Amino acid sequence: MLRRTRPALALVALLLPALVACGSDSDGEPDTGSDGGVTVEGLDGLTFSGEVGESLSVEWADDAEVEKPEESEVSTVVEGDGEEIEDGDVVMAYLYVANGSTQDEVYSDYTNGAAQTLPNDERVGELLVEVMDGATYGSRVVALTSADGLFDGDTADNPLGLGDDDPVLLVADLVEEQQVSPTPTSEEAEDTTADSQPSLVVEGGDPVALDFDGIDEPALETPVQRLVIEEGDGRKVKTSDTVTVDYLGSTYDADAPFDGSYSRGEPLVSPLSGLIPGWAIGLEGVPVGSRVLLQIPPAFGYGSQGSGESIPPNSTLWFLIDVIAAE
């Protein structure tokens, strides 16, 4: 539960193929086939069907052929009726990638069962920025590219098994804008007092829960709040460290913690860079050996997406952390 939700851009590093579209009318509009599918100019023999955001089927005719383009080619198959995607938007999208040489699907969010988030900026790579440029929400956009175009030049040992000579087909269903959590008023942790934080519930010597009696739910833009319950005498934690910790995590007034290592009897060992940002913000400068309670706003936790059933969207998180080691 502690680890960062895998960012779309990390997945995008796997999924940046451009898709070739099939034959179109002379006015450039997509053709609708007799089976209700859509074809696009440049992808003769390919038909795309299924409702945007619900399903996608790519049918390859027996004589379908695609060639690796010199530059990525992008076309809109279905134009959505939503607003135009703006710079900086975070887009909920389903991505599909196929190897044009073998006609095999090599990645699909529809197959995986969930959309992903794409920040409309340089983090997703040049191809996806081009795919979203000028597009409207509800659109299906296809691109034809190469492995080089998909991975922004970093094709060595790519996880999709695409060769340098393979044409690559990308379909992006740009479903809706993902709402973003409020920005905290500070990116630094603020030291706080015990009366502003929940108290510990201890059984058998181990923390088992947090008691929020008398504690108001904080505003979503509240910065990370840090309460040092016991200060250790070790060296101070750095954001570049790998830490060994025991911890317990809870949302506001929850019936039970959503996660914790005390009950498992095995501390967590992880680079701080691999955990939600609020941990690095809250633990920086804390001496090893300390017991700390962190209050983390959603923007530095799991954001407007949340995580599973136990962490709803825009949840403020609390973590009791015993810092055992840092290196």
NUVOLUM-855838 format. One line per 4 residues: number of its first residue (from 1); their letters; for each residue x, y, z of N, C-alpha, C. Coordinates in steps of 0.001 Angstrom, whole numbers, plus 500000, padded with zeros to 6 digits. Atoms other than C-alpha are relative to their C-alpha. Last residue first. Example, Ala and Ser with C-alpha at 12.3 -4.5 7.8 and 13.67 -1.06 7.14 Angstrom:
! NUVOLUM-855838
2) sa) 499180,498810,499940,513670,498940,507140,499230,501090,500730; 500890,498810,500000,512300,495500,507800,500900,501200,500000
This chain:
! NUVOLUM-855838
327) eaai) 498665,500077,500635,521562,503943,504380,499927,500409,498536; 499988,499257,501258,518720,504336,506855,501413,499940,499444; 498693,499794,500639,517788,502164,509839,499826,500820,498736; 499031,500964,499462,514993,501453,512326,501409,500231,499446
323) vdil) 498855,500009,500913,512763,504469,511729,501101,499139,500599; 498802,500201,499187,509534,503641,513586,501181,499868,499037; 498785,500586,500577,506682,505119,511538,501086,499910,501067; 499088,500123,498867,503054,505892,512428,501216,499253,499477
319) fwlt) 499065,501116,499851,501464,506880,509155,500772,500150,501308; 499162,499919,498804,498368,509037,508643,500874,498762,500065; 499464,501230,499414,496803,509567,505223,500775,500316,501274; 498844,499673,499169,494544,512305,503849,500419,498721,500719
315) snpp) 499888,500346,498581,492280,510723,501262,501268,500588,500609; 499760,498795,499194,491494,512426,497960,499996,499719,501500; 499395,498825,500631,490082,509282,496334,500096,501180,500970; 500848,499305,500977,489267,506454,498747,500741,501157,499337
311) iseg) 499540,498615,500069,492026,504383,500399,499179,500713,498931; 499708,499492,498660,490644,501028,501602,500508,501434,500024; 501215,499658,499262,488870,500019,498395,500294,500685,501329; 500842,501104,499553,491934,500117,496181,498780,500488,500772
307) sgqs) 499327,501280,500221,494262,503089,496068,499140,498873,500571; 500062,500914,498880,493056,506675,495803,500757,498724,499682; 500314,501377,500379,492697,508207,492374,499737,499116,501212; 501429,500074,500286,492462,511858,493431,499584,498616,499537
303) gygf) 500663,499040,500848,495865,511665,495027,498511,499796,499831; 500557,500694,501152,497489,508528,496403,499045,500867,499195; 500334,501390,499711,499825,510271,498836,499511,499314,498741; 498732,500668,499726,501612,513602,498373,499776,498542,500402
299) appi) 499078,499681,501092,498599,515245,496678,501354,499335,500175; 500145,500896,501153,496357,513364,499124,500962,500285,498857; 501133,499610,500849,497739,515228,502159,499932,499120,498751; 499598,499761,501386,500080,513314,504513,498779,500365,499153
295) qllv) 501300,499735,500626,499844,513346,508318,500300,500469,498581; 500128,499093,501138,503030,511770,509652,498552,500106,499563; 501332,500084,500582,503549,510248,513109,499908,501054,498908; 500584,498804,500590,507189,509656,514016,498580,499696,499529
291) rsgv) 501388,500371,500287,509097,507193,516207,499281,501284,499585; 501157,499205,499612,512815,507924,516001,498683,499265,499730; 500372,500349,498634,515730,505486,515968,498763,500734,500480; 500258,501440,499892,517304,507049,512893,499768,499651,501467
287) pvge) 498919,500919,499602,517143,510820,513199,499531,498542,500012; 500381,500703,498765,514472,512702,511161,501124,499037,500396; 499458,499345,498816,516020,515113,508651,499641,499346,501311; 498727,499306,500211,513841,513991,505741,500416,500735,501269
283) lgia) 498896,500650,499294,511130,511712,507119,501342,500692,499801; 500146,500047,498553,508097,513846,506296,501183,499430,500747; 500170,498659,499456,508974,514894,502744,500001,499965,501530; 498713,499310,500131,510347,511471,501841,499916,501398,500596
279) wgpi) 499017,500644,499116,507241,509794,503241,501339,500719,499933; 500127,499499,498643,504833,512276,501658,500978,499383,500975; 499130,498841,499726,506157,511415,498198,499943,500499,501435; 500758,498790,500277,504599,507905,498160,500816,501220,500448
275) lgsl) 501209,499895,499184,507303,505250,498232,499250,501290,499665; 500983,500950,500501,509933,504223,495685,498685,500047,500745; 500439,499588,501331,512093,507318,496210,498941,499067,499426; 501060,499012,499830,512242,506486,499908,499446,500446,498646
271) psvl) 499541,498636,500263,514211,503396,498932,498834,500963,500217; 500285,499405,501310,512603,500395,500599,500740,501318,499837; 498720,499475,500472,512904,497963,503520,499762,500530,498594; 499910,499621,501405,509638,497383,505392,501399,500510,499712
267) pegr) 499902,498586,500399,509890,495667,508749,500016,500159,498483; 498892,499834,500943,508669,492079,509270,500054,501453,499550; 498744,500364,499352,506473,490979,512165,501201,500130,499101; 499315,501012,500821,503391,490988,509973,501296,499537,500639
263) sysg) 500744,501256,499910,501257,492738,512601,500665,498884,499194; 499914,500537,498643,503849,495474,513021,499333,498625,500089; 498996,501062,499905,504233,495959,509248,500052,499360,501376; 499051,499864,498905,501106,497947,508561,500933,498823,500064
259) dfpa) 498766,500756,500197,498286,498497,506097,500893,500199,501217; 500010,500621,501321,494771,499894,505705,501250,499174,499759; 498937,499555,500907,494441,500516,509441,499868,499323,498636; 498764,500778,499840,491034,499713,510970,501061,500572,499074
255) dady) 500263,501067,499037,487644,501364,511486,501261,499193,500301; 500245,501335,500561,488929,504476,509730,499755,498980,501108; 501087,500648,499253,488518,507889,511368,499657,498620,499455; 500681,499292,498917,490726,509533,508723,498849,499174,500574
251) tsgl) 500709,498820,500472,492820,507098,506693,499224,500597,501175; 501450,499890,499839,495297,504776,508342,499484,501222,499256; 500632,498953,500786,498843,503455,507991,498496,499998,500145; 501435,500265,499996,501051,501536,510436,499342,501161,499279
247) ydvt) 500969,498938,500239,504826,501361,510174,498573,499481,500132; 501299,500570,499673,508023,499504,510990,498982,501122,499869; 500970,499411,499075,510971,500892,509124,498922,498990,500372; 500622,501164,499376,514142,500095,507205,499088,500529,501089
243) vtds) 500334,500053,498579,515073,502972,504929,499469,498632,500393; 500845,501184,499866,516904,503265,501625,499757,499822,501489; 499735,501211,499212,518185,506810,501553,499064,498851,499650; 499376,500993,500886,518068,509462,498788,500213,498654,500695
239) tkvk) 501006,500448,500963,515578,511587,500765,500552,498950,499038; 499946,499206,501225,518070,511769,503618,498998,499433,498998; 500442,500621,501253,517410,510480,507141,500125,500999,498850; 501251,499506,500549,519408,512025,509977,499705,499377,498632
235) rgdg) 499817,498953,501006,522057,509996,511755,498654,500367,499385; 499224,500380,501175,521095,508074,514861,500162,501162,499033; 498677,499373,499926,520050,509424,518272,500888,499604,498827; 498858,500899,499934,516321,508796,518039,501309,500755,500039
231) eeiv) 498903,499632,500882,513521,511209,518865,501189,499082,500209; 498737,500319,499327,510315,509755,520287,501125,500314,499028; 500438,500539,498709,506865,511059,519354,501203,499639,500859; 498936,500890,499524,508088,513320,516539,499613,499541,501401
227) lrqv) 499915,500040,498542,504855,514738,515096,501078,498998,500382; 499080,500976,499392,505051,515711,511450,500004,500170,501517; 499837,499688,498578,502324,517416,509376,500825,498891,500655; 499637,501145,499155,502628,517259,505582,500209,500495,501431
223) ptel) 498705,500649,500255,501029,520385,504143,500195,498763,500877; 499100,499923,498849,497270,521097,504444,501328,499310,499682; 498767,499293,500375,495724,521453,500972,500956,500174,501172; 499198,500798,500922,493131,518731,501618,501304,500685,499613
219) aped) 500205,499553,501378,491761,520502,504697,500977,499271,499085; 499305,498803,500501,492141,518446,507857,499584,500373,498585; 499374,500358,501267,489541,516085,509383,500644,501244,499386; 500728,499594,501200,488936,517242,512934,500741,499545,498744
215) igdf) 499138,499453,501055,490446,515270,515823,499164,500326,498768; 499679,498603,499743,488345,514783,518964,500874,500662,498964; 500979,499323,499151,488412,510980,518735,500460,501430,500302; 500209,498645,500488,490757,510029,515895,498987,500783,500836
211) dlav) 501269,499536,499443,492166,506892,517571,499831,501482,499646; 499962,498601,499605,494914,505250,515499,498601,500415,500438; 500949,499087,500622,495286,501475,515293,500300,501426,500442; 500949,500748,500827,497310,498379,516223,499021,500912,499274
207) pdgg) 501103,499151,500474,500489,499807,517769,499081,499181,499084; 499901,499521,501377,502512,496999,519377,498830,500915,499659; 498759,499257,500227,503146,496349,523089,500157,500558,498607; 498853,500903,499936,500532,493630,523367,501311,500683,499698
203) evvl) 500376,501291,499421,497869,496053,522207,501217,499084,499969; 498937,500998,499859,498460,499747,521558,499439,498745,500657; 500641,501107,499306,495980,502310,520212,501001,498854,500004; 499712,501387,500356,497917,505440,519331,499146,499050,500829
199) spqs) 499180,500719,499019,496452,508943,519541,500158,498548,499570; 500636,501140,499329,495237,511003,516608,500962,499332,500971; 499858,501276,500685,496951,514337,515914,499278,498875,500748; 500580,499861,501334,496346,518003,516721,499953,498682,499246
195) datt) 501442,499772,499883,496837,517551,520479,499312,500178,498659; 500754,501230,499784,500231,515916,519861,498496,500233,500032; 500109,500401,498596,501796,519039,518383,499063,498807,500146; 501270,499708,499354,503044,519838,514881,499995,499457,501425
191) deae) 500067,500672,498699,506240,520058,512883,498752,500448,500740; 500144,499087,498876,505557,521197,509326,499921,499197,501289; 500725,500475,498821,506865,519142,506412,499955,501087,501062; 499164,500437,498888,507899,520940,503236,499131,499556,501173
187) estp) 499438,501301,500367,506055,521209,499916,500921,499466,501088; 498544,500075,499885,503861,524007,501265,500442,498591,499601; 499479,498633,499900,500283,525195,500678,501514,500041,500200; 499726,499539,498625,499346,521726,499503,500635,501381,499998
183) tpsv) 498578,499840,499732,498055,521503,495907,500209,500478,501432; 499533,498635,499719,494481,520262,495752,501489,500028,500334; 500140,499594,498602,494096,516753,494300,500495,501427,500203; 498737,499963,499265,493806,516478,490524,499748,500473,501428
179) qqee) 499923,498869,499090,490660,515440,488662,501267,499889,500864; 499851,500449,498619,491333,512977,485902,500133,501224,500891; 498974,499347,499193,490001,514314,482619,499998,499432,501406; 500458,498851,499230,488042,511846,480546,501158,500599,500773
175) vlda) 501347,500101,499466,488263,508964,478084,499520,501276,500676; 499817,498880,499062,491208,509449,475764,498656,500277,500663; 501354,499551,499706,491186,506049,474034,500091,501024,501126; 500215,499314,498721,494743,505735,472725,498543,500438,500082
171) vllv) 501344,499433,499917,495587,503200,470008,499854,500614,501388; 500499,499532,498708,499238,502551,469199,498579,500509,499839; 501333,499425,500015,500560,500464,466288,499581,500375,501423; 500696,500117,498726,504276,499792,465937,498673,500745,499916
167) pddd) 500976,498916,499863,506181,499093,462734,499199,499757,501278; 501443,500254,499919,509010,496704,463513,499189,501287,499919; 500606,499913,501327,512539,497396,462242,498487,499802,500024; 499731,498692,500599,514099,498249,465619,499310,500172,498653
163) glgl) 498726,499871,500681,512457,495217,467192,500154,501359,499351; 500076,499408,501329,509661,495287,469739,501392,500155,499402; 499412,500900,500989,509823,492867,472666,499957,500521,498585; 501057,500467,500896,507385,494858,474786,500538,499105,498892
159) pnda) 500810,501064,499408,509830,495149,477698,498865,499498,499115; 501310,499466,499608,512408,497121,475681,499072,498865,500418; 500654,500938,499071,515826,495462,475779,498633,500517,500444; 499231,501173,499582,517408,498513,474106,499228,499183,501027
155) tdgd) 500643,501251,500417,514766,500809,472611,500698,498741,500507; 499410,500966,499073,515572,504134,474299,499368,498629,499765; 498616,500315,500322,514962,506516,471383,500646,498957,500883; 499172,498787,500019,511800,508116,472730,501478,499679,499842
151) flgd) 499192,499923,498788,510337,504701,473531,500925,501207,500033; 500784,500367,498827,507490,504726,471028,500762,500242,501288; 500974,498956,499728,509344,506619,468343,499208,499743,501256; 499254,498788,499658,512330,504280,468511,499048,501140,500340
147) astl) 499597,500154,498598,510037,501252,468607,500753,501242,500464; 498971,501027,499837,508567,502592,465387,500265,499824,501487; 498659,499534,499681,505426,504587,464695,500955,498812,499990; 499060,500982,500536,501835,504401,463535,501397,500535,500230
143) avvr) 498721,499522,500497,499346,506316,465641,500799,498823,499469; 499067,501064,500346,495696,505969,466524,501289,500608,499459; 498927,499522,500874,493403,508327,468396,500949,498849,499738; 499099,501144,500234,490053,507406,469922,501012,500437,498955
139) sgyt) 499438,500345,501303,488317,510496,471282,500778,498693,500037; 500896,500926,500669,486035,510848,474310,500517,499537,498659; 500351,501138,499151,487838,513925,475562,498921,499163,499328; 501071,499747,499052,488979,516115,472686,499746,498750,500833
135) agdm) 501053,501013,499893,492282,516002,470839,498957,500421,501029; 501200,499619,500728,494273,519124,469967,498858,499017,500082; 500002,498620,500483,497581,517569,471059,498748,500275,499169; 500968,499197,499252,496781,514326,472896,499866,501426,499487
131) vevl) 501312,500650,500027,498441,512020,470355,498940,500860,500688; 500577,499771,501335,501345,514458,469908,498604,499398,499901; 500312,498567,500043,502020,514467,473667,499350,500332,498662; 501284,499826,499322,501726,510682,473495,499622,501472,500114
127) legv) 501097,500591,500754,504440,510538,470857,498654,500233,500677; 500443,499180,501124,506827,513021,472461,498785,499422,499295; 499283,500200,501243,507149,511268,475801,499346,500737,498844; 500522,501179,500682,504828,510867,478774,500718,499717,498690
123) redn) 499680,501232,499283,506850,513180,481023,499533,498750,499264; 498856,500709,500573,506756,515964,478415,500322,498688,500699; 498772,499217,500018,503250,517056,479387,501136,499089,499561; 499768,499434,501324,499658,515890,479234,501177,500969,500041
119) pltq) 499829,498547,499890,499830,513748,482365,500326,500561,498625; 498944,499428,500824,498508,510321,481386,500083,501500,500260; 499973,498545,500065,496490,508339,483926,501202,500461,499192; 498858,499406,499313,495711,504678,483372,499941,501509,499852
115) aagn) 499379,498872,500681,492545,502798,482517,501216,500451,500798; 500094,498684,499366,491813,499404,484033,500669,501055,499131; 501217,499748,499234,491129,495788,483068,499881,501358,500650; 499608,499898,498591,494561,494591,481977,498834,500369,500904
111) tyds) 499685,501349,499546,493108,493449,478643,500345,500001,501484; 501280,500707,499982,491535,496882,478190,500200,498560,500476; 500656,499693,498727,494815,498479,479236,498633,499345,500083; 501335,499412,500070,496403,496659,476313,499471,500267,501401
107) yved) 500446,499349,498778,499997,495651,475548,498585,500522,499788; 498914,500123,499027,501805,493441,473050,499689,500731,501296; 500127,499045,498904,498864,492724,470743,501154,499769,500972; 500328,500448,498648,500159,490673,467825,499836,501185,500942
103) qtsg) 501408,499680,499760,500010,491787,464190,499533,499558,501386; 500658,501274,499651,503411,490082,463702,498490,500140,500161; 499401,501085,500771,505144,492936,461878,499258,498685,500224; 500511,500015,501363,502831,495667,463125,500574,498901,499142
99) navy) 498840,500125,500874,503563,494830,466761,499478,499871,498574; 499827,501227,500779,500524,496032,468672,501281,500084,499189; 498813,500020,500840,499946,498564,471450,500084,498647,499288; 499845,501304,500663,496717,499519,473196,501214,500098,499096
95) lyam) 499003,500114,501055,496245,502372,475651,500088,498566,499499; 499692,501398,500268,493151,503178,477710,500958,499971,498817; 499891,500550,501348,493131,506724,479010,500199,498492,500025; 500280,501427,499831,492280,508899,482005,499916,499383,498609
91) vvdg) 501006,500649,500825,493934,512218,481193,499855,498529,500383; 499694,501407,499752,495786,514522,483581,498851,499202,499406; 501079,500888,499565,495600,518014,482112,500566,498625,500339; 500000,500193,498556,498827,520046,482014,498848,499163,500519
87) deie) 498664,500251,499455,498286,521382,478518,499903,499876,501515; 499127,498851,499804,494578,521218,477717,501380,499561,500480; 499014,500278,498957,492509,518395,476245,500989,501158,500075; 498650,500249,500489,489683,519850,474159,500942,499798,501175
83) egdg) 499176,498821,500195,486257,519524,475731,501392,499619,499504; 499609,499281,498798,484112,516450,475203,500842,501222,499678; 500784,498767,499902,482333,515335,472032,500308,500776,501282; 500869,499890,498850,484940,512745,471120,499275,501327,500054
79) evvt) 499847,498687,499374,486311,512332,467615,499000,500135,501131; 501277,499545,499472,486657,508660,466728,500238,501343,500679; 500963,500966,500508,489488,507452,464506,498586,500395,500417; 501132,500175,499099,491779,510453,465003,498993,499070,499349
75) sves) 501318,499715,500560,495075,510104,463147,498930,499784,501060; 501083,500000,499025,498771,510187,464104,498692,500389,499330; 501190,499483,500670,501758,509277,461929,498820,499835,500952; 501270,500460,499461,505160,508851,463587,498829,500701,499300
71) eepk) 500433,499215,498862,508088,509668,461327,498639,499493,500455; 498819,499210,499678,510018,507496,458872,499730,500892,501208; 499924,498659,500588,507139,505048,459030,501315,500686,500349; 499424,499074,499027,507517,501317,459648,500145,501372,499361
67) evea) 498566,499805,500123,505247,499584,457176,500478,501006,501038; 499584,498670,499564,501830,498152,457718,501516,500064,499914; 498563,499784,499845,500258,495259,455850,500243,501423,500498; 499593,498761,499323,496749,493851,455898,501521,500053,500143
63) ddaw) 498975,499325,500805,496161,491128,453303,500490,501299,500645; 498964,500957,500394,494351,488747,455639,501131,500666,499230; 500382,500782,501173,492485,491652,457190,501151,499084,499598; 499030,499937,501085,493556,492734,460697,499494,499126,498849
59) evsl) 500081,501120,500940,490789,493447,463193,500974,500233,498852; 499257,499650,501207,491489,495678,466179,500024,498774,499111; 499642,501150,500814,488865,495358,468919,500700,500509,498753; 499292,499739,501252,488559,497925,471684,500300,498668,499324
55) segv) 499343,501163,500616,486240,498044,474668,500697,500438,498727; 500663,501256,499635,484501,500371,477121,500690,498774,499422; 500089,500129,498551,486348,503699,477230,499345,498724,500464; 498880,499376,499296,485665,504428,473566,499770,499916,501506
51) egsf) 500256,498663,499480,482979,502023,472325,501220,500513,500774; 500163,499946,498557,484218,499050,470302,499819,501429,500459; 501381,499984,499525,485609,498781,466767,499971,499940,501518; 500059,499764,498565,488804,499450,464855,498539,500075,500429
47) tlgd) 501292,499478,499577,489354,497974,461385,499989,500096,501525; 500217,499971,498557,492711,497429,459718,498645,500630,500308; 500124,501351,499474,493139,496306,456103,499841,499939,501494; 500877,500853,500788,494478,499584,454796,499989,498596,500595
43) lgev) 500004,501328,499387,496113,501538,457572,499008,499107,499271; 498632,500377,499670,497159,504756,455876,500098,498642,500654; 499046,499907,501093,493697,506327,455868,501401,499653,500468; 499341,498701,500088,491558,505141,458739,501041,499963,498894
39) tvgg) 498693,500112,500636,489001,502376,459167,500565,501390,499818; 499487,498788,500633,486124,502246,461635,501352,499698,499391; 498643,499618,499670,484002,499316,462736,500426,501224,499210; 499991,498955,498982,480231,499165,462523,501388,500424,500422
35) dsgt) 500133,500631,498684,480240,495810,460773,500023,501031,501124; 501334,500581,499880,479503,497452,457402,499780,499363,501360; 500228,501234,500733,482596,499588,457813,498611,499454,500246; 500621,500970,499120,482603,503196,458977,499663,498769,499182
31) dpeg) 501069,500803,500589,485097,505240,457014,499435,499065,501051; 499895,501450,499957,487117,507879,458905,498810,499345,499312; 500759,500574,498910,486847,511509,457707,500141,498480,499986; 499167,500276,498842,489685,512795,455537,499250,499406,501162
27) dsds) 500001,498831,499127,487480,514500,452949,500763,499772,501293; 499144,498970,500558,488486,511882,450374,500035,501251,500860; 500622,499287,501100,486993,509247,452589,500947,501071,499498; 500997,499004,499653,489341,507196,454737,499344,500558,498757
23) gcav) 500513,499163,501050,491443,504041,454541,498881,500938,500386; 500419,500564,501287,492995,502678,457746,499288,500990,499108; 501440,500074,500166,495022,504264,460551,499615,499552,498605; 500371,499665,501366,498614,503497,461460,498497,499859,499856
19) lapl) 500914,500872,500735,499293,503584,465178,499718,500504,498605; 500952,499199,500756,502257,505013,467018,499209,499123,499066; 500006,500267,501427,503929,502958,469766,499024,500912,499282; 500068,498862,500882,504519,504631,473154,500050,499671,498520
15) llav) 501127,499990,500913,503485,501943,475522,499996,501110,498991; 500185,501280,500652,506420,500810,477622,499058,500114,498816; 498688,500363,500517,507673,504249,478581,499932,498643,499345; 499883,499374,501299,503998,505020,478858,501362,499708,499403
11) lala) 500664,500909,500902,503881,502573,481690,500125,500524,498591; 499171,501199,499980,506450,504613,483552,499417,498973,499054; 498823,499783,500816,504673,507786,482417,500928,498799,500032; 500287,500276,501392,501415,506450,483739,501246,500135,499167
7) prtr) 500422,498862,500773,502885,506399,487162,499758,499630,498560; 499094,499915,501138,502882,503136,489064,499580,501137,499088; 500755,500570,501095,501004,503955,492234,500857,500158,498763; 500628,499100,500954,503798,504759,494620,499118,499191,499059
3) rlm) 499221,499668,501176,504432,502197,497263,499211,500905,499088; 499163,498817,499890,502933,502316,500652,500578,500470,498689; 500812,498810,500000,500000,500000,500000,500856,501254,500000
